[in-house]
Amino acid sequence: MPTVIRMRASFVAGLAVSSVLLLGCPVGHQSPPARAQEAATELNLNTRFGRMELAAEHVAPAAREAFLTRRKAWGSDIRVADYELAGLKMNGDADAETFVKVAWYRVDQGDLRVTTLKQKWRDFKGTWQLVDESRAGGDAGLIGDATPSEPAKGPRNAQFPTIRLGGQQAPEQPAPEVPTTTAETAGSDAPASPAATSAPK
């Protein structure tokens, strides 16, 4: 009899410990904002260090190809110096927006730039995934948009005015000096008129 009581007590104690562990599990008790922030932190931390495959696990399948395309220059032409999760905004319980400040530079330029990204997240049955992102402010060029060294295609304003042949006067040149003609020099130098040279008949 004491053995049975002892086994029941051990079983009850085991159930109690299991209940405490299950109730204390942080995943089950995380709020939607906390889970969204955790997913955003893991994604941006992995992209910061070039671990794109791990970062892509937090991206929705429909947005994964575009996500990787926007970062194809990271690690080669573009180096990320640091990032900061600047804010999180919930839109209901299943949608969220995060704002991420990224400090980066181009290898061929070296100037430190700062860009703020707006990332849109959605809760897919308990798993938060990135569905879209765009530049919210700061320098362009981090996620594939035009940079100063890679201007957008299209007409550009010329640095100097266009000069068309025959359409615009050439720069004025100083006029050549012309000797002054007086009445005396005009009379002596001018050829005689036919009336003056012909003798009367």
Backbone hydrogen bonds, N-H to C=O, Kabsch-Sander energy under -0.5 kcal/mol:
donor,donor_aa,acceptor,acceptor_aa,energy
5,I,1,M,-2.2
6,R,2,P,-2.4
7,M,3,T,-2.3
8,R,4,V,-2.6
9,A,5,I,-2.4
10,S,6,R,-2.1
11,F,7,M,-2.4
12,V,8,R,-2.7
13,A,9,A,-2.4
14,G,10,S,-2.4
15,L,11,F,-2.3
16,A,12,V,-2.2
17,V,13,A,-2.4
18,S,14,G,-2.5
19,S,15,L,-2.5
20,V,16,A,-2.2
21,L,17,V,-2.4
22,L,18,S,-2.6
23,L,19,S,-2.8
24,G,20,V,-1.9
25,C,22,L,-1.0
29,H,25,C,-0.8
30,Q,27,V,-1.0
35,R,31,S,-2.3
36,A,32,P,-2.4
37,Q,33,P,-2.4
38,E,34,A,-2.1
39,A,35,R,-2.1
40,A,36,A,-2.3
41,T,37,Q,-2.4
42,E,38,E,-2.3
43,L,39,A,-2.3
44,N,40,A,-2.4
45,L,41,T,-2.2
46,N,42,E,-2.1
47,T,43,L,-2.2
48,R,44,N,-1.8
49,F,45,L,-1.2
50,G,47,T,-1.3
51,R,46,N,-3.0
52,M,50,G,-1.6
55,A,51,R,-2.0
56,A,52,M,-2.6
57,E,53,E,-0.6
57,E,54,L,-0.8
58,H,55,A,-1.9
59,V,56,A,-1.6
60,A,130,L,-2.9
63,A,60,A,-1.6
64,R,60,A,-0.7
64,R,61,P,-0.8
65,E,61,P,-0.5
67,F,63,A,-1.9
68,L,64,R,-2.2
69,T,65,E,-2.2
70,R,66,A,-2.2
71,R,67,F,-0.7
71,R,68,L,-0.5
72,K,69,T,-1.4
74,W,71,R,-1.2
75,G,78,I,-3.3
76,S,73,A,-1.5
77,D,73,A,-0.7
78,I,73,A,-2.5
79,R,105,Y,-2.6
81,A,79,R,-0.6
81,A,103,A,-2.5
82,D,103,A,-1.7
84,E,101,K,-2.2
86,A,84,E,-1.1
86,A,99,F,-2.3
87,G,99,F,-1.2
89,K,97,E,-3.3
91,N,95,D,-3.1
96,A,121,W,-2.1
97,E,89,K,-2.8
98,T,119,Q,-2.6
99,F,87,G,-2.5
100,V,117,L,-2.5
101,K,84,E,-2.8
102,V,100,V,-0.5
102,V,115,T,-3.1
103,A,82,D,-2.7
104,W,102,V,-0.5
104,W,113,R,-2.5
105,Y,79,R,-2.0
107,V,77,D,-2.6
109,Q,106,R,-1.3
110,G,106,R,-2.9
113,R,104,W,-3.7
115,T,102,V,-2.4
116,T,137,G,-2.6
117,L,100,V,-3.1
117,L,115,T,-0.6
118,K,134,S,-3.1
119,Q,98,T,-2.9
119,Q,117,L,-0.6
120,K,132,D,-3.3
121,W,96,A,-3.2
122,R,129,Q,-2.2
123,D,94,A,-2.5
124,F,122,R,-0.8
124,F,127,T,-3.1
125,K,123,D,-0.9
127,T,124,F,-1.2
128,W,126,G,-0.6
129,Q,122,R,-2.4
130,L,58,H,-3.1
131,V,120,K,-3.0
132,D,120,K,-1.2
134,S,118,K,-1.8
136,A,116,T,-2.9
136,A,134,S,-0.6
137,G,116,T,-1.3
139,D,114,V,-2.3
144,G,141,G,-0.7
147,T,150,E,-1.2
150,E,147,T,-0.7
164,R,162,T,-0.6
167,G,164,R,-1.4
168,Q,164,R,-1.0
182,T,180,T,-0.6
186,A,182,T,-2.3
187,G,183,A,-1.9
188,S,184,E,-2.2
189,D,185,T,-2.6
190,A,186,A,-1.7
196,A,193,S,-0.7
197,T,193,S,-1.6
198,S,194,P,-1.8
